[in-house]
């Protein structure tokens, strides 16, 4: 589960970076729900992991939160959020 959350977080960051390019900002409308679902999976993985194996889920949680926040910021700056 930690590996899934880590991969999900990396994919969310890559999607957010692609959405930062001009004319591709609408990709954030797809990436934000993807990152939020990854955030939920990462939090579940963090809660069920043992104390010694939490690194993947912590990184996944952080990446998904960053992707969500910056994606929302990009939509707000670009006028995509009313």
PyMOL Python script that loads the backbone (N, CA, C, O; Angstrom):
from pymol import cmd

cmd.read_pdbstr("""\
ATOM      1  N   UNK A   1       0.828  -1.188   0.000  1.00  0.00           N
ATOM      2  CA  UNK A   1       0.000   0.000   0.000  1.00  0.00           C
ATOM      3  C   UNK A   1       0.876   1.257   0.000  1.00  0.00           C
ATOM      4  O   UNK A   1       0.507   2.271  -0.592  1.00  0.00           O
ATOM      5  N   UNK A   2       2.035   1.191   0.663  1.00  0.00           N
ATOM      6  CA  UNK A   2       2.925   2.348   0.671  1.00  0.00           C
ATOM      7  C   UNK A   2       3.484   2.606  -0.721  1.00  0.00           C
ATOM      8  O   UNK A   2       3.655   3.756  -1.125  1.00  0.00           O
ATOM      9  N   UNK A   3       3.768   1.531  -1.454  1.00  0.00           N
ATOM     10  CA  UNK A   3       4.287   1.689  -2.805  1.00  0.00           C
ATOM     11  C   UNK A   3       3.232   2.312  -3.711  1.00  0.00           C
ATOM     12  O   UNK A   3       3.550   3.164  -4.541  1.00  0.00           O
ATOM     13  N   UNK A   4       1.997   1.898  -3.559  1.00  0.00           N
ATOM     14  CA  UNK A   4       0.905   2.469  -4.342  1.00  0.00           C
ATOM     15  C   UNK A   4       0.765   3.955  -4.066  1.00  0.00           C
ATOM     16  O   UNK A   4       0.601   4.744  -4.997  1.00  0.00           O
ATOM     17  N   UNK A   5       0.827   4.346  -2.806  1.00  0.00           N
ATOM     18  CA  UNK A   5       0.682   5.767  -2.482  1.00  0.00           C
ATOM     19  C   UNK A   5       1.872   6.580  -2.994  1.00  0.00           C
ATOM     20  O   UNK A   5       1.708   7.728  -3.406  1.00  0.00           O
ATOM     21  N   UNK A   6       3.061   5.990  -2.967  1.00  0.00           N
ATOM     22  CA  UNK A   6       4.237   6.686  -3.490  1.00  0.00           C
ATOM     23  C   UNK A   6       4.127   6.886  -4.997  1.00  0.00           C
ATOM     24  O   UNK A   6       4.381   7.984  -5.494  1.00  0.00           O
ATOM     25  N   UNK A   7       3.751   5.841  -5.729  1.00  0.00           N
ATOM     26  CA  UNK A   7       3.599   5.946  -7.179  1.00  0.00           C
ATOM     27  C   UNK A   7       2.474   6.909  -7.528  1.00  0.00           C
ATOM     28  O   UNK A   7       2.604   7.702  -8.461  1.00  0.00           O
ATOM     29  N   UNK A   8       1.370   6.849  -6.789  1.00  0.00           N
ATOM     30  CA  UNK A   8       0.240   7.736  -7.031  1.00  0.00           C
ATOM     31  C   UNK A   8       0.648   9.197  -6.825  1.00  0.00           C
ATOM     32  O   UNK A   8       0.251  10.070  -7.596  1.00  0.00           O
ATOM     33  N   UNK A   9       1.436   9.457  -5.790  1.00  0.00           N
ATOM     34  CA  UNK A   9       1.909  10.818  -5.536  1.00  0.00           C
ATOM     35  C   UNK A   9       2.827  11.327  -6.628  1.00  0.00           C
ATOM     36  O   UNK A   9       2.742  12.491  -7.021  1.00  0.00           O
ATOM     37  N   UNK A  10       3.709  10.458  -7.126  1.00  0.00           N
ATOM     38  CA  UNK A  10       4.612  10.862  -8.203  1.00  0.00           C
ATOM     39  C   UNK A  10       3.820  11.150  -9.477  1.00  0.00           C
ATOM     40  O   UNK A  10       4.098  12.129 -10.170  1.00  0.00           O
ATOM     41  N   UNK A  11       2.836  10.305  -9.788  1.00  0.00           N
ATOM     42  CA  UNK A  11       2.006  10.538 -10.971  1.00  0.00           C
ATOM     43  C   UNK A  11       1.187  11.822 -10.837  1.00  0.00           C
ATOM     44  O   UNK A  11       0.979  12.535 -11.819  1.00  0.00           O
ATOM     45  N   UNK A  12       0.727  12.111  -9.631  1.00  0.00           N
ATOM     46  CA  UNK A  12      -0.016  13.356  -9.410  1.00  0.00           C
ATOM     47  C   UNK A  12       0.883  14.570  -9.619  1.00  0.00           C
ATOM     48  O   UNK A  12       0.449  15.569 -10.191  1.00  0.00           O
ATOM     49  N   UNK A  13       2.131  14.492  -9.161  1.00  0.00           N
ATOM     50  CA  UNK A  13       3.059  15.603  -9.376  1.00  0.00           C
ATOM     51  C   UNK A  13       3.392  15.777 -10.849  1.00  0.00           C
ATOM     52  O   UNK A  13       3.476  16.905 -11.335  1.00  0.00           O
ATOM     53  N   UNK A  14       3.580  14.684 -11.560  1.00  0.00           N
ATOM     54  CA  UNK A  14       3.867  14.769 -12.993  1.00  0.00           C
ATOM     55  C   UNK A  14       2.672  15.388 -13.730  1.00  0.00           C
ATOM     56  O   UNK A  14       2.852  16.236 -14.605  1.00  0.00           O
ATOM     57  N   UNK A  15       1.459  14.966 -13.378  1.00  0.00           N
ATOM     58  CA  UNK A  15       0.272  15.554 -13.988  1.00  0.00           C
ATOM     59  C   UNK A  15       0.145  17.032 -13.686  1.00  0.00           C
ATOM     60  O   UNK A  15      -0.272  17.810 -14.544  1.00  0.00           O
ATOM     61  N   UNK A  16       0.503  17.427 -12.471  1.00  0.00           N
ATOM     62  CA  UNK A  16       0.446  18.834 -12.101  1.00  0.00           C
ATOM     63  C   UNK A  16       1.488  19.633 -12.881  1.00  0.00           C
ATOM     64  O   UNK A  16       1.212  20.755 -13.304  1.00  0.00           O
ATOM     65  N   UNK A  17       2.669  19.075 -13.075  1.00  0.00           N
ATOM     66  CA  UNK A  17       3.708  19.777 -13.830  1.00  0.00           C
ATOM     67  C   UNK A  17       3.319  19.933 -15.302  1.00  0.00           C
ATOM     68  O   UNK A  17       3.587  20.971 -15.908  1.00  0.00           O
ATOM     69  N   UNK A  18       2.694  18.916 -15.871  1.00  0.00           N
ATOM     70  CA  UNK A  18       2.217  19.031 -17.250  1.00  0.00           C
ATOM     71  C   UNK A  18       1.115  20.085 -17.333  1.00  0.00           C
ATOM     72  O   UNK A  18       1.039  20.819 -18.318  1.00  0.00           O
ATOM     73  N   UNK A  19       0.268  20.169 -16.321  1.00  0.00           N
ATOM     74  CA  UNK A  19      -0.800  21.158 -16.295  1.00  0.00           C
ATOM     75  C   UNK A  19      -0.311  22.583 -16.110  1.00  0.00           C
ATOM     76  O   UNK A  19      -1.084  23.523 -16.292  1.00  0.00           O
ATOM     77  N   UNK A  20       0.950  22.766 -15.753  1.00  0.00           N
ATOM     78  CA  UNK A  20       1.500  24.116 -15.606  1.00  0.00           C
ATOM     79  C   UNK A  20       1.873  24.747 -16.938  1.00  0.00           C
ATOM     80  O   UNK A  20       2.039  25.964 -17.013  1.00  0.00           O
ATOM     81  N   UNK A  21       2.007  23.945 -17.992  1.00  0.00           N
ATOM     82  CA  UNK A  21       2.337  24.496 -19.299  1.00  0.00           C
ATOM     83  C   UNK A  21       1.151  25.293 -19.843  1.00  0.00           C
ATOM     84  O   UNK A  21      -0.003  24.938 -19.606  1.00  0.00           O
ATOM     85  N   UNK A  22       1.439  26.357 -20.565  1.00  0.00           N
ATOM     86  CA  UNK A  22       0.340  27.109 -21.179  1.00  0.00           C
ATOM     87  C   UNK A  22      -0.472  26.222 -22.121  1.00  0.00           C
ATOM     88  O   UNK A  22       0.078  25.345 -22.786  1.00  0.00           O
ATOM     89  N   UNK A  23      -1.737  26.448 -22.171  1.00  0.00           N
ATOM     90  CA  UNK A  23      -2.717  25.715 -22.996  1.00  0.00           C
ATOM     91  C   UNK A  23      -2.982  24.301 -22.489  1.00  0.00           C
ATOM     92  O   UNK A  23      -3.783  23.591 -23.097  1.00  0.00           O
ATOM     93  N   UNK A  24      -2.359  23.868 -21.425  1.00  0.00           N
ATOM     94  CA  UNK A  24      -2.627  22.557 -20.845  1.00  0.00           C
ATOM     95  C   UNK A  24      -3.161  22.671 -19.423  1.00  0.00           C
ATOM     96  O   UNK A  24      -3.203  21.677 -18.699  1.00  0.00           O
ATOM     97  N   UNK A  25      -3.565  23.858 -19.018  1.00  0.00           N
ATOM     98  CA  UNK A  25      -4.051  24.091 -17.667  1.00  0.00           C
ATOM     99  C   UNK A  25      -5.336  23.350 -17.346  1.00  0.00           C
ATOM    100  O   UNK A  25      -5.625  23.084 -16.179  1.00  0.00           O
ATOM    101  N   UNK A  26      -6.115  23.012 -18.375  1.00  0.00           N
ATOM    102  CA  UNK A  26      -7.361  22.272 -18.143  1.00  0.00           C
ATOM    103  C   UNK A  26      -7.089  20.862 -17.640  1.00  0.00           C
ATOM    104  O   UNK A  26      -7.990  20.215 -17.106  1.00  0.00           O
ATOM    105  N   UNK A  27      -5.875  20.380 -17.800  1.00  0.00           N
ATOM    106  CA  UNK A  27      -5.515  19.065 -17.277  1.00  0.00           C
ATOM    107  C   UNK A  27      -5.638  19.031 -15.757  1.00  0.00           C
ATOM    108  O   UNK A  27      -5.816  17.962 -15.173  1.00  0.00           O
ATOM    109  N   UNK A  28      -5.546  20.189 -15.116  1.00  0.00           N
ATOM    110  CA  UNK A  28      -5.679  20.237 -13.663  1.00  0.00           C
ATOM    111  C   UNK A  28      -7.076  19.844 -13.205  1.00  0.00           C
ATOM    112  O   UNK A  28      -7.244  19.381 -12.076  1.00  0.00           O
ATOM    113  N   UNK A  29      -8.096  20.021 -14.070  1.00  0.00           N
ATOM    114  CA  UNK A  29      -9.448  19.584 -13.714  1.00  0.00           C
ATOM    115  C   UNK A  29      -9.491  18.070 -13.556  1.00  0.00           C
ATOM    116  O   UNK A  29     -10.317  17.562 -12.799  1.00  0.00           O
ATOM    117  N   UNK A  30      -8.632  17.340 -14.244  1.00  0.00           N
ATOM    118  CA  UNK A  30      -8.544  15.888 -14.087  1.00  0.00           C
ATOM    119  C   UNK A  30      -7.550  15.496 -13.004  1.00  0.00           C
ATOM    120  O   UNK A  30      -7.737  14.497 -12.309  1.00  0.00           O
ATOM    121  N   UNK A  31      -6.504  16.282 -12.867  1.00  0.00           N
ATOM    122  CA  UNK A  31      -5.438  15.927 -11.941  1.00  0.00           C
ATOM    123  C   UNK A  31      -5.820  16.169 -10.478  1.00  0.00           C
ATOM    124  O   UNK A  31      -5.379  15.424  -9.602  1.00  0.00           O
ATOM    125  N   UNK A  32      -6.612  17.170 -10.203  1.00  0.00           N
ATOM    126  CA  UNK A  32      -6.961  17.467  -8.812  1.00  0.00           C
ATOM    127  C   UNK A  32      -7.783  16.337  -8.181  1.00  0.00           C
ATOM    128  O   UNK A  32      -7.459  15.927  -7.066  1.00  0.00           O
ATOM    129  N   UNK A  33      -8.834  15.808  -8.838  1.00  0.00           N
ATOM    130  CA  UNK A  33      -9.514  14.654  -8.237  1.00  0.00           C
ATOM    131  C   UNK A  33      -8.620  13.423  -8.133  1.00  0.00           C
ATOM    132  O   UNK A  33      -8.733  12.649  -7.183  1.00  0.00           O
ATOM    133  N   UNK A  34      -7.727  13.243  -9.116  1.00  0.00           N
ATOM    134  CA  UNK A  34      -6.771  12.135  -9.067  1.00  0.00           C
ATOM    135  C   UNK A  34      -5.865  12.276  -7.846  1.00  0.00           C
ATOM    136  O   UNK A  34      -5.622  11.301  -7.134  1.00  0.00           O
ATOM    137  N   UNK A  35      -5.366  13.487  -7.604  1.00  0.00           N
ATOM    138  CA  UNK A  35      -4.490  13.730  -6.463  1.00  0.00           C
ATOM    139  C   UNK A  35      -5.248  13.605  -5.137  1.00  0.00           C
ATOM    140  O   UNK A  35      -4.684  13.128  -4.153  1.00  0.00           O
ATOM    141  N   UNK A  36      -6.512  14.023  -5.098  1.00  0.00           N
ATOM    142  CA  UNK A  36      -7.298  13.880  -3.874  1.00  0.00           C
ATOM    143  C   UNK A  36      -7.556  12.407  -3.552  1.00  0.00           C
ATOM    144  O   UNK A  36      -7.503  12.010  -2.388  1.00  0.00           O
ATOM    145  N   UNK A  37      -7.833  11.602  -4.570  1.00  0.00           N
ATOM    146  CA  UNK A  37      -7.998  10.162  -4.345  1.00  0.00           C
ATOM    147  C   UNK A  37      -6.684   9.547  -3.863  1.00  0.00           C
ATOM    148  O   UNK A  37      -6.684   8.684  -2.985  1.00  0.00           O
ATOM    149  N   UNK A  38      -5.571   9.991  -4.435  1.00  0.00           N
ATOM    150  CA  UNK A  38      -4.265   9.529  -3.971  1.00  0.00           C
ATOM    151  C   UNK A  38      -3.978   9.958  -2.550  1.00  0.00           C
ATOM    152  O   UNK A  38      -3.334   9.230  -1.796  1.00  0.00           O
ATOM    153  N   UNK A  39      -4.452  11.136  -2.178  1.00  0.00           N
ATOM    154  CA  UNK A  39      -4.279  11.610  -0.808  1.00  0.00           C
ATOM    155  C   UNK A  39      -5.034  10.724   0.179  1.00  0.00           C
ATOM    156  O   UNK A  39      -4.528  10.414   1.257  1.00  0.00           O
ATOM    157  N   UNK A  40      -6.238  10.321  -0.193  1.00  0.00           N
ATOM    158  CA  UNK A  40      -7.021   9.423   0.670  1.00  0.00           C
ATOM    159  C   UNK A  40      -6.327   8.068   0.807  1.00  0.00           C
ATOM    160  O   UNK A  40      -6.224   7.524   1.906  1.00  0.00           O
ATOM    161  N   UNK A  41      -5.855   7.531  -0.315  1.00  0.00           N
ATOM    162  CA  UNK A  41      -5.148   6.242  -0.273  1.00  0.00           C
ATOM    163  C   UNK A  41      -3.871   6.359   0.555  1.00  0.00           C
ATOM    164  O   UNK A  41      -3.537   5.445   1.308  1.00  0.00           O
ATOM    165  N   UNK A  42      -3.168   7.457   0.424  1.00  0.00           N
ATOM    166  CA  UNK A  42      -1.929   7.650   1.173  1.00  0.00           C
ATOM    167  C   UNK A  42      -2.183   7.781   2.669  1.00  0.00           C
ATOM    168  O   UNK A  42      -1.402   7.279   3.477  1.00  0.00           O
ATOM    169  N   UNK A  43      -3.258   8.445   3.039  1.00  0.00           N
ATOM    170  CA  UNK A  43      -3.584   8.577   4.461  1.00  0.00           C
ATOM    171  C   UNK A  43      -3.977   7.225   5.041  1.00  0.00           C
ATOM    172  O   UNK A  43      -3.605   6.901   6.169  1.00  0.00           O
ATOM    173  N   UNK A  44      -4.724   6.437   4.277  1.00  0.00           N
ATOM    174  CA  UNK A  44      -5.071   5.088   4.738  1.00  0.00           C
ATOM    175  C   UNK A  44      -3.818   4.241   4.880  1.00  0.00           C
ATOM    176  O   UNK A  44      -3.676   3.503   5.855  1.00  0.00           O
ATOM    177  N   UNK A  45      -2.905   4.339   3.914  1.00  0.00           N
ATOM    178  CA  UNK A  45      -1.649   3.590   3.991  1.00  0.00           C
ATOM    179  C   UNK A  45      -0.816   4.041   5.178  1.00  0.00           C
ATOM    180  O   UNK A  45      -0.156   3.224   5.820  1.00  0.00           O
ATOM    181  N   UNK A  46      -0.842   5.325   5.472  1.00  0.00           N
ATOM    182  CA  UNK A  46      -0.096   5.850   6.614  1.00  0.00           C
ATOM    183  C   UNK A  46      -0.678   5.349   7.926  1.00  0.00           C
ATOM    184  O   UNK A  46       0.058   5.046   8.865  1.00  0.00           O
ATOM    185  N   UNK A  47      -2.002   5.264   7.990  1.00  0.00           N
ATOM    186  CA  UNK A  47      -2.658   4.830   9.229  1.00  0.00           C
ATOM    187  C   UNK A  47      -2.461   3.339   9.483  1.00  0.00           C
ATOM    188  O   UNK A  47      -2.396   2.911  10.635  1.00  0.00           O
ATOM    189  N   UNK A  48      -2.366   2.548   8.420  1.00  0.00           N
ATOM    190  CA  UNK A  48      -2.247   1.103   8.604  1.00  0.00           C
ATOM    191  C   UNK A  48      -0.810   0.608   8.619  1.00  0.00           C
ATOM    192  O   UNK A  48      -0.573  -0.567   8.897  1.00  0.00           O
ATOM    193  N   UNK A  49       0.151   1.467   8.330  1.00  0.00           N
ATOM    194  CA  UNK A  49       1.554   1.041   8.281  1.00  0.00           C
ATOM    195  C   UNK A  49       2.143   0.956   9.682  1.00  0.00           C
ATOM    196  O   UNK A  49       1.700   1.623  10.616  1.00  0.00           O
ATOM    197  N   UNK A  50       3.142   0.123   9.785  1.00  0.00           N
ATOM    198  CA  UNK A  50       3.883   0.040  11.039  1.00  0.00           C
ATOM    199  C   UNK A  50       4.775   1.255  11.194  1.00  0.00           C
ATOM    200  O   UNK A  50       4.989   2.001  10.239  1.00  0.00           O
ATOM    201  N   UNK A  51       5.291   1.453  12.390  1.00  0.00           N
ATOM    202  CA  UNK A  51       6.089   2.661  12.630  1.00  0.00           C
ATOM    203  C   UNK A  51       7.411   2.700  11.855  1.00  0.00           C
ATOM    204  O   UNK A  51       7.988   3.774  11.684  1.00  0.00           O
ATOM    205  N   UNK A  52       7.893   1.557  11.391  1.00  0.00           N
ATOM    206  CA  UNK A  52       9.187   1.560  10.695  1.00  0.00           C
ATOM    207  C   UNK A  52       9.060   1.656   9.185  1.00  0.00           C
ATOM    208  O   UNK A  52      10.062   1.857   8.500  1.00  0.00           O
ATOM    209  N   UNK A  53       7.840   1.515   8.640  1.00  0.00           N
ATOM    210  CA  UNK A  53       7.694   1.501   7.184  1.00  0.00           C
ATOM    211  C   UNK A  53       6.709   2.558   6.702  1.00  0.00           C
ATOM    212  O   UNK A  53       5.829   2.253   5.897  1.00  0.00           O
ATOM    213  N   UNK A  54       6.837   3.769   7.167  1.00  0.00           N
ATOM    214  CA  UNK A  54       5.896   4.829   6.804  1.00  0.00           C
ATOM    215  C   UNK A  54       6.450   5.787   5.759  1.00  0.00           C
ATOM    216  O   UNK A  54       5.758   6.728   5.372  1.00  0.00           O
ATOM    217  N   UNK A  55       7.651   5.581   5.302  1.00  0.00           N
ATOM    218  CA  UNK A  55       8.289   6.552   4.414  1.00  0.00           C
ATOM    219  C   UNK A  55       7.533   6.725   3.106  1.00  0.00           C
ATOM    220  O   UNK A  55       7.299   7.856   2.681  1.00  0.00           O
ATOM    221  N   UNK A  56       7.147   5.635   2.459  1.00  0.00           N
ATOM    222  CA  UNK A  56       6.443   5.717   1.181  1.00  0.00           C
ATOM    223  C   UNK A  56       5.118   6.430   1.288  1.00  0.00           C
ATOM    224  O   UNK A  56       4.764   7.228   0.420  1.00  0.00           O
ATOM    225  N   UNK A  57       4.383   6.149   2.347  1.00  0.00           N
ATOM    226  CA  UNK A  57       3.084   6.796   2.496  1.00  0.00           C
ATOM    227  C   UNK A  57       3.217   8.267   2.890  1.00  0.00           C
ATOM    228  O   UNK A  57       2.365   9.076   2.523  1.00  0.00           O
ATOM    229  N   UNK A  58       4.255   8.625   3.621  1.00  0.00           N
ATOM    230  CA  UNK A  58       4.475  10.036   3.959  1.00  0.00           C
ATOM    231  C   UNK A  58       4.835  10.823   2.711  1.00  0.00           C
ATOM    232  O   UNK A  58       4.332  11.926   2.499  1.00  0.00           O
ATOM    233  N   UNK A  59       5.709  10.254   1.883  1.00  0.00           N
ATOM    234  CA  UNK A  59       6.084  10.931   0.636  1.00  0.00           C
ATOM    235  C   UNK A  59       4.888  11.010  -0.304  1.00  0.00           C
ATOM    236  O   UNK A  59       4.691  12.033  -0.959  1.00  0.00           O
ATOM    237  N   UNK A  60       4.090   9.952  -0.383  1.00  0.00           N
ATOM    238  CA  UNK A  60       2.889   9.966  -1.217  1.00  0.00           C
ATOM    239  C   UNK A  60       1.889  11.006  -0.760  1.00  0.00           C
ATOM    240  O   UNK A  60       1.300  11.709  -1.581  1.00  0.00           O
ATOM    241  N   UNK A  61       1.692  11.110   0.551  1.00  0.00           N
ATOM    242  CA  UNK A  61       0.785  12.113   1.101  1.00  0.00           C
ATOM    243  C   UNK A  61       1.269  13.523   0.767  1.00  0.00           C
ATOM    244  O   UNK A  61       0.480  14.382   0.373  1.00  0.00           O
ATOM    245  N   UNK A  62       2.555  13.748   0.926  1.00  0.00           N
ATOM    246  CA  UNK A  62       3.122  15.063   0.651  1.00  0.00           C
ATOM    247  C   UNK A  62       3.002  15.423  -0.827  1.00  0.00           C
ATOM    248  O   UNK A  62       2.610  16.540  -1.165  1.00  0.00           O
ATOM    249  N   UNK A  63       3.337  14.482  -1.704  1.00  0.00           N
ATOM    250  CA  UNK A  63       3.253  14.744  -3.152  1.00  0.00           C
ATOM    251  C   UNK A  63       1.819  15.023  -3.593  1.00  0.00           C
ATOM    252  O   UNK A  63       1.582  15.933  -4.387  1.00  0.00           O
ATOM    253  N   UNK A  64       0.869  14.255  -3.090  1.00  0.00           N
ATOM    254  CA  UNK A  64      -0.532  14.475  -3.471  1.00  0.00           C
ATOM    255  C   UNK A  64      -1.041  15.808  -2.938  1.00  0.00           C
ATOM    256  O   UNK A  64      -1.796  16.498  -3.624  1.00  0.00           O
ATOM    257  N   UNK A  65      -0.642  16.177  -1.731  1.00  0.00           N
ATOM    258  CA  UNK A  65      -1.072  17.464  -1.180  1.00  0.00           C
ATOM    259  C   UNK A  65      -0.473  18.624  -1.969  1.00  0.00           C
ATOM    260  O   UNK A  65      -1.157  19.616  -2.223  1.00  0.00           O
ATOM    261  N   UNK A  66       0.781  18.513  -2.355  1.00  0.00           N
ATOM    262  CA  UNK A  66       1.420  19.562  -3.156  1.00  0.00           C
ATOM    263  C   UNK A  66       0.755  19.663  -4.523  1.00  0.00           C
ATOM    264  O   UNK A  66       0.489  20.763  -5.006  1.00  0.00           O
ATOM    265  N   UNK A  67       0.485  18.513  -5.148  1.00  0.00           N
ATOM    266  CA  UNK A  67      -0.150  18.514  -6.468  1.00  0.00           C
ATOM    267  C   UNK A  67      -1.544  19.132  -6.405  1.00  0.00           C
ATOM    268  O   UNK A  67      -1.931  19.873  -7.310  1.00  0.00           O
ATOM    269  N   UNK A  68      -2.297  18.841  -5.359  1.00  0.00           N
ATOM    270  CA  UNK A  68      -3.627  19.417  -5.206  1.00  0.00           C
ATOM    271  C   UNK A  68      -3.551  20.930  -4.992  1.00  0.00           C
ATOM    272  O   UNK A  68      -4.271  21.693  -5.635  1.00  0.00           O
ATOM    273  N   UNK A  69      -2.684  21.347  -4.095  1.00  0.00           N
ATOM    274  CA  UNK A  69      -2.562  22.774  -3.792  1.00  0.00           C
ATOM    275  C   UNK A  69      -2.087  23.597  -4.974  1.00  0.00           C
ATOM    276  O   UNK A  69      -2.669  24.638  -5.279  1.00  0.00           O
ATOM    277  N   UNK A  70      -1.038  23.144  -5.639  1.00  0.00           N
ATOM    278  CA  UNK A  70      -0.522  23.898  -6.773  1.00  0.00           C
ATOM    279  C   UNK A  70      -1.469  23.836  -7.972  1.00  0.00           C
ATOM    280  O   UNK A  70      -1.551  24.790  -8.745  1.00  0.00           O
ATOM    281  N   UNK A  71      -2.181  22.726  -8.130  1.00  0.00           N
ATOM    282  CA  UNK A  71      -3.171  22.645  -9.202  1.00  0.00           C
ATOM    283  C   UNK A  71      -4.309  23.625  -8.986  1.00  0.00           C
ATOM    284  O   UNK A  71      -4.757  24.279  -9.928  1.00  0.00           O
ATOM    285  N   UNK A  72      -4.780  23.731  -7.747  1.00  0.00           N
ATOM    286  CA  UNK A  72      -5.817  24.710  -7.438  1.00  0.00           C
ATOM    287  C   UNK A  72      -5.314  26.134  -7.622  1.00  0.00           C
ATOM    288  O   UNK A  72      -6.046  27.000  -8.100  1.00  0.00           O
ATOM    289  N   UNK A  73      -4.070  26.373  -7.243  1.00  0.00           N
ATOM    290  CA  UNK A  73      -3.477  27.699  -7.433  1.00  0.00           C
ATOM    291  C   UNK A  73      -3.380  28.041  -8.916  1.00  0.00           C
ATOM    292  O   UNK A  73      -3.668  29.168  -9.320  1.00  0.00           O
ATOM    293  N   UNK A  74      -2.974  27.064  -9.725  1.00  0.00           N
ATOM    294  CA  UNK A  74      -2.869  27.288 -11.174  1.00  0.00           C
ATOM    295  C   UNK A  74      -4.238  27.575 -11.776  1.00  0.00           C
ATOM    296  O   UNK A  74      -4.365  28.445 -12.637  1.00  0.00           O
ATOM    297  N   UNK A  75      -5.256  26.857 -11.336  1.00  0.00           N
ATOM    298  CA  UNK A  75      -6.608  27.126 -11.842  1.00  0.00           C
ATOM    299  C   UNK A  75      -7.103  28.490 -11.397  1.00  0.00           C
ATOM    300  O   UNK A  75      -7.779  29.182 -12.159  1.00  0.00           O
ATOM    301  N   UNK A  76      -6.775  28.888 -10.176  1.00  0.00           N
ATOM    302  CA  UNK A  76      -7.203  30.193  -9.693  1.00  0.00           C
ATOM    303  C   UNK A  76      -6.519  31.328 -10.439  1.00  0.00           C
ATOM    304  O   UNK A  76      -7.152  32.331 -10.767  1.00  0.00           O
ATOM    305  N   UNK A  77      -5.234  31.171 -10.707  1.00  0.00           N
ATOM    306  CA  UNK A  77      -4.499  32.207 -11.432  1.00  0.00           C
ATOM    307  C   UNK A  77      -4.958  32.282 -12.878  1.00  0.00           C
ATOM    308  O   UNK A  77      -5.075  33.371 -13.440  1.00  0.00           O
ATOM    309  N   UNK A  78      -5.218  31.127 -13.483  1.00  0.00           N
ATOM    310  CA  UNK A  78      -5.641  31.087 -14.885  1.00  0.00           C
ATOM    311  C   UNK A  78      -7.106  31.392 -15.100  1.00  0.00           C
ATOM    312  O   UNK A  78      -7.553  31.453 -16.245  1.00  0.00           O
ATOM    313  N   UNK A  79      -7.863  31.584 -14.047  1.00  0.00           N
ATOM    314  CA  UNK A  79      -9.275  31.900 -14.188  1.00  0.00           C
ATOM    315  C   UNK A  79     -10.149  30.673 -14.357  1.00  0.00           C
ATOM    316  O   UNK A  79     -11.293  30.793 -14.796  1.00  0.00           O
ATOM    317  N   UNK A  80      -9.640  29.491 -14.020  1.00  0.00           N
ATOM    318  CA  UNK A  80     -10.408  28.264 -14.181  1.00  0.00           C
ATOM    319  C   UNK A  80     -11.339  27.979 -13.031  1.00  0.00           C
ATOM    320  O   UNK A  80     -12.217  27.124 -13.145  1.00  0.00           O
ATOM    321  N   UNK A  81     -11.167  28.680 -11.914  1.00  0.00           N
ATOM    322  CA  UNK A  81     -12.022  28.504 -10.743  1.00  0.00           C
ATOM    323  C   UNK A  81     -12.802  29.790 -10.550  1.00  0.00           C
ATOM    324  O   UNK A  81     -12.221  30.873 -10.478  1.00  0.00           O
ATOM    325  N   UNK A  82     -14.100  29.671 -10.469  1.00  0.00           N
ATOM    326  CA  UNK A  82     -14.928  30.869 -10.294  1.00  0.00           C
ATOM    327  C   UNK A  82     -15.092  31.206  -8.840  1.00  0.00           C
ATOM    328  O   UNK A  82     -15.758  32.185  -8.505  1.00  0.00           O
TER     329      UNK A  82
END
""", "prot")
cmd.dss("prot")
cmd.show_as("cartoon", "prot")
cmd.util.cbc("prot")
cmd.orient("prot")
